[in-house]
Amino acid sequence: MEEKFIDLWNWLSPEGITSGSLKELLTKESRPLPPEKLSQRLFQYPGLKSRNEIEIELDILGELFLQDIVKAKELEEDFLRECYCTSGALSQYALVSKEILKSRYHELSKDQGKVASVTSKEGISPDLFEAVISKGVSRRPVVLLGDVGVGKTTFVRRLVRIDAKEELERSIVLYVDFGSQPALRRDLETFVSENFAKQLLENYNIDLHSNEFVRAVYNGELNRFSKGIYGQLKDVDPAKYLEQELSLLASLTEKLESHLKASFDHLRASQKRNAVVFFDNIDQRDAEFQDAVYLIAQGLSETWNLTTFISLRPDTFNSSRKTGSLAAYQPRVFTISPPRIDQVVTRRLKFAQQVINAGRFSLGAEGITLDSSLLRDYIDVLITSLSFNRQLSECLDNVSQGNVREALNLLTSFVGSGHVDTRKILDIYRRSGSYTVPLHEFLRAILYGGAVHYDPTSSPIANIFDISSRSPREHFCLPVIMNFLERQAQHSSAELGFIPSSRIYDHCQSLGLRPDEIDIALSRGTETGIIDVTAEESKTGDRTERFRITQNGAYLLHRLSRLFVYYDAVVVDTPILSDEMRPKLSDARTIQERLDRADDFLTYLDEQYESFGELETGLDWESISSAARQDITNVWEALERAAARRDGQSQYNGTQN
């Protein structure tokens, strides 16, 4: 101990235990690294998928009409009126428990008391509507709670431009977007003040520093000044009096924050104009930044008498209520639940189609000239597909996890993808008048994105078979955890579907899985969004983590893991422990080669699963593997039918000739 005291300290001191250095030492020799992945042997990985002219045009048009169209000022009101979907309707496609979907704000209502939704059956909640027109009398900010991508920004825009437009016409509406505008936490107050001043000038033609406005704001101070010691100069030395007066006004306007407060007081008193402030997209910043913005909002409400709205995520709000800035305050809270993804996407597609048909969105402003009839036809294909192909809607809903922004990103990545035979789709549509996108076409586009090969760092879909050691059981560590979380979530003791980490480790270690393998699997699951994690601190300071499966994870476990397209993709990212099988799982280009490789990959996984022996994993791997093989068989049969049709057509053409 004396001779190796530094090692002793590094391993057993509180800092050493936290860093896990002893654990690393003890497991280093027993955890040989797995063989290299196929991706490491490929010449160009992940590669860039080539596209033809039609696919390139569709990609550009898809970005314009599915994403950028929301930014077009000339279309804003029509967009908000026609595309906004009322939140709160539970997804009919989600593969997780409806109770989990309902529980997004359970913790909040439990601690906070009354929490209202932003909408009611008749439209905007009367309580929220009252908060909008309350003219700051409550002296508390209004918190709009919603998960990332549920449409908080769209709700705010619609509230201002549609639902409360008439009531806000006499108000000054100030909107600060912390998602697109840079701001440092240490300069936050200055940033907000400068932003307010800029909006007052650009949107309301109110110049805070114009002589006329400044004198109106400080009319009371000027009157008192004229009765003070310098008042006599007004007749004796007007120039000197003016100099002293200007010095007073300069000192009053020197600090922008205090000048703004006085300006808002003046506008409220003289013009009966209240200011309504929206702080949006702060959930894209860290918790400390969000706390700082909330304190500013609290100050604006309490001391400036402004009506302030601030958008937050439920988890951030709950955390801040316990240990952050919100612990000292009691804000008014309204929740924005996720809308139905299928409804949002369909409305967005129909609106884009209307805009294209009416020629209302000019491409000239973008400096490009393209054939928008391509996208009009393609959008029609998508609308039809989402209406008639339930599998497609289910995929979009679960992979996006109720995140509208992510759902639109997925749809945009499909439009113009090099992994989709776009020319074939358009030819069939224009010849027959309809085309329904099959699930495998959509999945291939989103699995690969713009790359030739599957890349886990950019794909929205995780590889659940990756390993960190040469243990065959580790291939199934993440699927076993996902299955365990789903089964345990059905028990009444699983609050909101979350399971304590101790139970996960107990189950997995009983199957011979090592703690470090479980650590890695849980980390990979949370990083890729197939597992949710929450942490709580007890009164003694102990930190307990709890996990639950997400919509994305449930979809992967129940749908994707049973499809050829998934194994075809992730095989390049999975280390193969078998020396005999590794050479067989090489690069494959033709569909026939890919089908054979997927079949071999499943054979390999079957063999690795046998290492569990008689242990009860809870995972029905036999059923999953069997379903995936059946899907491979279905693809083979479809290829044979297509070949038979081509042969028949060739024979028919030869006879006609």
N, C-alpha and C positions, 0 to 999 in steps of 0.2 A: 504493500500500500504506500509506503514511503517512497520506494524507488520509482513507482509509476503513478505518483499522486496526480499528475496532470490527466492521465487516462482515467483514473478513478473519478476525478472531478467531472470530466467530459461525459462520463457514462452515468453517474449516480447523483449528481447535483440536480436541483430542481430544473435548471436550464438544460442540463444534459438529458434528463428524462423527457422534457418537452420536445427536444429536437429529435428524440428517437435514435440517438447514436448507438446505444447498447443493443437495441432491437436490430439495427442494421448490421452490427457486428455479428450477432448470434445467428442471423439468417443468411448472411452473405454467402457462406460456403455451401449451404444447403439449397440455394436458389439459383441454380445454373440458368443462364439466359436461354430463351427459346431460339430455335433456328430462325434465320432471316425470313421475312415475308416475301411473297411473290413480288410485291411492289418494289422491293429493294433489288430485285433481279431484272426488272424491266428497264429497257434502254431509255425510254422517256416516260416518266411518271410524275404526276397523273396525266400529263399531256393536255393538248388543247383540241377539242373536237371541232372538226371542220364543218362548215355550213354552206349551203348553196345560197343564191341570191334571194330566193323567196324567204328562206329562214332568217337571213340577216335583216331583210325589210320588216318581217313580222316581229323580230326582236325589238327593233327600234320603235315600231308602232305600238307594240305591247307596252313598252315603258311609257310612251306618251299618253295612251288612252286608258291604261289601267292604273297608272301611278301618278303621272304628272297632271292629269286632267283635274285633280282636286285642287291644284294651285292656280288654275286659270280664274282670274278675277271676274271675267265676263260670264262665267258659268257657275259661280259660287252659290248663289241663291237657289238656282235650279238643282244643282248637285245636292245641296243640303236638304232640300225639300223632297227629292225623289229617291235619294240613296240612303238616307239615314234610317236605321232600323231601331225600333224601341228595344232597349236592353231588358234582360231579365228572363227571357224565354229559354228554358233549358234545352240543350242540344238533344235531338232524337238519335244522333249518330254516335255519341260519346260511348266509349267502351269501358268507362269507369262508373262506379256507383253514382246514381243520381244524388245520393246524400252528400257525396264529396263535392259535386258541382254546386250544391246548395250551400255548402259550408264555407265559401270563400270569405264571408264576413262574420262568421260565427264568433270568433275570438273577440272581434271588435264589439259586437252587440253585447257580449257577456260582460266586458269590462266597462263599456262606455254608456250602456243604457240604451236610450232610444236612438236608433239609427234608421233614417228614412231613405227610401230609394228616390232617385232623381225623377222617376216617372211614376205615374199612376195609370189606371185604365183609361182615364180621360186625357192623358197627355202629361205635361210637366207637373210635377208634384206642387200642390198649392203652397206647401211650406217653403220649397225652394223658390218658387215664384215670389213669395213674400220677401225672402231674403234678398232677391235681386233688386227689389224696389224699396227696401227698408231704409235707404239713405244712411246706412252706417249706424243706426241707433243702437244696435245690439252690442257694438264695440268688440265683436269677435269675428275672426275669419270664418269663412265657410269652406270646409274641406270636402273636396270631391274625390272619393276613393274608388279606384279601379285598378285591376291588374294591367300589366303592360299589354298594349295592343287591343284593349277592349273598346277603344273609341272615345277616350276622354276629350281629346282635342276636337274631334268632330262634334261631340256633344256641346262643347263650349261655343264653337262656331255657330252651330244651329241655334243655340240659346240666344246669342247676340243678334244673328241675322234674321231669324224666323220667329221663334217662340216668344221672345220678349222684345222684339224689335220696336214695337210701338211704345212700350214703357221705357225703353232705353234711349229713345230719340232725343230726349232733353238731357240725357246724361253724357258724361265724358267716359268712354270705354277705353281702357288702357290694357293692352295685352302684351305680356312678356313671355317669349318662348325660349326657355333655357335649353331646349334641344338643339336649336339651330344657331343661337347667338352665344358667342364665347363670353364667359364671365368667370373670374377668379373669386374664390370665397373671401379672400382678404379685401377685395375691392367691390364687394357685392352692393353695398349701399350706394356707392358712387355710380356703379353701373346701372342700378335701378333708377336713380334720379336722372341720369343723363338720358336713359331710355324714355322716361316719362316726358322730359322736356322736348325730345325729338318728336314723339308722337303728338304732343300738343301743337307743335308748329306745323307738322306735315298733315295731320288729320283734321285739326280744328282751327288752324290759322291763328293760334294763340302764341305770340312771341313773348316769352317770359321776360325778355330784357328790353322790350320796346319802351320808350319813354312814357308813352301814354298808358300802357298797361301797368308799368311799375308804379307810376304816380297814383293810379286808381287803387292798386293793391294796398299801398301805404298812405292812403289819403288821411287816415286818422293820425298816423305818426307825423305827417307833414303839418297837419293842423296844430298838433301839440308843439311841434318845432317852432311854428310861427309865433306861438305865445311864450316861448322860452327866451333865454338870454340873447339869442341871435335875432330875435324878432324885430328889434329896433333897427337892424341893418337893412331891413326891407325898404325903408324910405331913405335912409341915410346913405347906404352904399349897396344898391341892388346887385351889383356884380359880386361883391363879397358875400352877400346873402345867398345868391345862387350857388356860389362855390361851396359854402357850408351845407347848403341843402343837398347838393349833388354828393358831397362827402357822406352825408347821412344815408342817402339812397344806396350808395356804393357799399357801405357797411352792411345794410340790410339785405342786399342781394348777393353779397360775397359768397356765402355758403349756400350752395344750390339746394340742399335738403330743406333748410329752414325757409328759403324763398319759395320752394314748391308748396310747402305746407300753408304758408300765408296766401299763396295764389289760389289754392283749392278753397281756402276759407272765403276768400273774396268772391270766387265764382259761385260758391254755394249761397252766399248772402246777397249778392247783387243780381245774379242771373238765375238763381234757383236751380243750378246745375250741380248734381252730385257726380262724383267720380266712382266708377266701378272698375276694379282692377282684377285681372286674371293672371295668375302665375302658373304657367303650363309647362309640362314636360320636365319638371324637376326630378321626376322618378328615374331619369336617365343619369342622374348624378349620384354621388355617394351619400351616405346617411348624414354625415356632418354638414354637407352642403344643403341638404334638404332641411335640416334643423335650422340652419342660418336663414334660409328663405322664409321659413315659417315665422321666425322671430320678427323679420321685417314686416310680414303680413300682419302679425299681431300688433305691431307698432302703428301701422297705417290704419288699422281698424280702431285701436284704442285711443290714440292721441291725435290722429289726423281726421277721424270720423269718416273714413272711406269704407266702402263696401268691398271686401277683398275675398277672392276665391283662389284656392290653391289646390292643385292636383297632386295626389299622393297614391302610392301603392299601399294595400292593406298591411303587408308585412312591415313596411317601413313605419307606417303610422303606429302599429301595435308596439313596435320596438321603441319608438320615440316616446310613446305614452308611458313606458315603464322606466326608461333611463335617459331619455333625451329632452329636448326643449318642450315637448308637448305635455310633459309630466306636470308642469306648473299651470297649465291652461285647460279650459273646457270648451273646445271649439264646437261649432255646429257641424254635423257630419251627414253627408249624403253619399250613397253608394251608386256606382255605375257598373252594373253586371254585364257580362259578355252578351252580345247579340247572337242570334243564330247565324253561324258562319255561312251556311248555304244560302240564306236569305240575303245577307250582305253582299256576297259575291255575285249572285244572280242580279240583284238590283244594279250593282256597279257595271256589270256587263251590258245590261239593257240600256243603261244611261249612255255608256260609251257608244253603243250602236246607234242610238238616237242622235247623238252629237255628230257621228260620222255621216249619217244619212242627211242631216240638215246642213252639213258643212260649216258648223259653228265654231269649230276649233281649228284655227289656222296653223298649218304646218310651216308656213312661210316664216313665222317668227323663230322657228327652230333652224332655219337656214337649209331645209331639206325639202325635196319634192318626192313623194312616194305614192304608190298606188294603194289608197286606203280601202279599196274594195277587197283587197286581200284580208285585211283585218276584220272588215264587216262580215265576210263569209266565215272567217275563223271564229269570231265571237258567236255567230249563230250556231256553229258546231258545239262550242263550249256550253251555251245556254241549253241546247237540246240534251247534251251529255249529262249535265248536272241534274236535269229534270228527270231523265229516264234511267240513268245509271247510278243506283244507290251506292254501289261500291266506291264510285268516284267522290261523291259527297262525303261518305264516311271517311275516306282517306284524307281529304282536305281538312275536315273538321278535327280529326284526331292528331294528325301530324302537326297542324298549326296550334293545337291545344287551346282553341277558342281565341287565338290572337289574330285579329282582323288583318293587321299589317303583315304578319307572317303568311297568312292564307293568300293574300294578294301577291306576295313575293313568290310563293310556290306556283301560283297560276301564271305569273309573268315569266317564270323560268321555263314553264312548259311551252308557252307561245314562242315559236322561233327556235326551239331546241334542236340541236344537231342530232339528237338521239331519236327524233321522231320523223317519220317519212311524211313531211308536210305536204309535198306535192301529191302524194297518194291520197291524203285526207281531203285536200281541196278538189282533186279530180273526182273522187267518189261523191262528194257533197254536190258539186256542180252538175254531175251527171244524173244523180238520183234524187237530189233535193234534201238529203239528210246524211248524217254520219254521227255515230255515237262512239266517243273515245273509249276504248277498253282500258281497264285499270292498269294493265301491264305497260301500256304506252306512257301513261301519266307517271307511273312509278319510276320508269327508267329515266325519264327526263329529270325528275327531282332528285333521284339517287345520285346521278352523275353530274348534274349541273352542266357547266361548259367544259368539263374534263372528259378525256377518253376513258379513264379508269376511275373507279370509286375511290374517293379521298375522304376519310373520316373527319378531317379538319375543316372541310367546307360543306359536306353533305348534311342535310337536316335529319338524316336517319343514321342511327348509331350501328356499329358492328358489335353485337353482343357476344361474339365468339373469340374475341382477341384475348391473348394471354401474356403474362409477364415472366413465366417460368416454364420448365419442362414438365409440369404436372398436367396429365390429360384431363383431370377433373376440372381444372381451372377454366377450360373451354365453356363449362356450363355454370360457372359460379354466378355470373350476372343473370342468366335466365332463371336459375334456381331462386335467387333473391327476389326477382320480379314476381315469380309465381308465388313465393311465400308471402310477399307483401300483399298481393291481391287476395289471397285466401284469408290472411289474418285480418284484412280490412273489413271482412264481413262480420267479424265478432263485435259484440256490443262494447267490449273493452277498448277497441281501437278508436280513439277519439279523432274524428275527422279523417279516418283512414290511416293515420300515422301509427307506426309501430316502433317501439324503442329499439335502439341499436343492439342492446344486450340480447334481445330475443333473436335478432337476425344472426348474431355471432353464434349463439347457442345452436341454432338450427344448422348453420353451415359447417360449424366445427364438428357437429355430430356426423356429418357426411365425409369427414376427412379433409375438408378445405382448411387451409391455413389462415391465420388472422391477417397476414400481410396480403394474401390473395383476396380476402374479403374487403380489406381496406381499399385496394386498388379497384375492385369491382364497384364498390359504392361510390368512390370518387369519379370513376368513369361514367357511372349512371347519372350522377347529379350534374356533371359537366355537360353531358349530352342531352339533358332534359327528359330522360326516361324515368328518372326518380326525383321526387321532391324531398327536400330535407328542411327540418326546422330544429332550432336549438333552444333550450330553456336553461336558465340558471336557477338553482335552488337557493334557499336562504343561506346555506352553508357555502355557496359559491361554486358548487359542483355543476358542470355543464353536461346536459343530457341531450343527445341527438336522437331525433325520430325521423323515420323515412316512410314514404308511401309511393306507390306507382302512379305515374301520370297518364294522361290520355295517350300521349305519344308512345309511352312504354307499353300500355295495354294493347295498342294497335300493333306494335311490333311483335308482342308475344302471341297474339291471337290471329293476326292476319298475315303480316309480312313474313314471319318465320315459316309459313306454310306455302310460300310462293317461290317458284324458280328464279324470278327476277332478283330476289334478295340474295340468294346463295351465289348467283352469277356475279353479283357486285362485290360482296364482302370477302369472297375467296382470296382476292389479291391482298387483303389486309389482315389475313389470319395466318399466324405461324403454323406450319405443319410438322408435327413431331415424328411422324412415320417416315423413315428413310425410303421405304418402298413406295409410298404414296406421293411424296414430295415431287418427284420428277413428272408425274402424271398431271399435276395441277399447275400447268404452265400457262403461258399466254395463249388466249384463244380468240379468234377473230370471227369465224363463221358461226351462224346460229347452231349448226350441228356440233361443232367443236365445243361451244359453250354449254350445250345441253349435256354432252358427255362429261365435261368437267364438273358441272354442278352435281351430276349423279355420283361421280367419284368423291366429291367433297362430302356429300351426305353419307356415303359409305365410310369415309374416314371418321366423321363425327359419330356415327353409330358405334364404331369400334372404340372410340375414346369414352363414350358414355358407359360402355361395359365395365369400365374401371370402378364404377360405383357398386358393382356386384348386386347383392340383395338389399342394399341400403335404400330406404324409402325417401327419395328426393322431393316428392310432391309434384315434380315436373313430368308430365306425360310426354316424354320425348318420343316414344314409339308412335304416338298419334301425330305429332308434329312432323316427324321424318316421313311418315307414310303419306301425309297430305302433300308435302313438298314433292315427293316422288310422283304422286298422282298428277300434280300440276306439270311436272316435266313430261309425263306421258301425254297429257292433254296437248301440250305444245307440239310434240312429235306428231300426234294425230292431225292437228291443224295444218302442219307443214305438208303432210301426206295428202290431205284433201286439197290444199292449194296447188300442189304439184299435179294432182289428177285433173283439176280444172284446167290448168295450163295445157296439159297434154291433150285433153278433150278439145280445147279451143284450137290448138295447133292442127289436130286432125280435121276439125270442121273447116278451118281455113284452107287446108290442102284440098279437101273435097270440092269446095267452092271454086278454087282456082282450076 
